[in-house]
Amino acid sequence: MLQESEILNLALSLLLILVYLSLSSSRVKVPGFFLTSILAVTMGQIFTLLEGFLLENMFDILEHLSYLAGSIFILLSFLPPLKRKNHGS
């Protein structure tokens, strides 16, 4: 069963993707994994809508895995990049 809040959340996520794409084409620096995290959360919201219609258990698991992946990617986007030590030469 569809809920209005789920549809609104998905619409806002899609709007956020458009804002990100417009910012990435400008000179604003956006963290690397930020788009990946937004896409993972958006996929979780799509899975939320799908679980109301078919394969409820499978889409519920996929929804929560997507939110987990989105959380990991948002964390990675704000961690400083690892610096490799240059051995030799």
Secondary structure, DSSP 4 states (H G I P E B T S, - for coil): ---HHHHHHHHHHHHHHHHHHHHHTTT----TTHHHHHHHHHHHHHHHHHHTTS-HHHHHHHHHHHHHHHHHHHHHHHSPPPPPP----
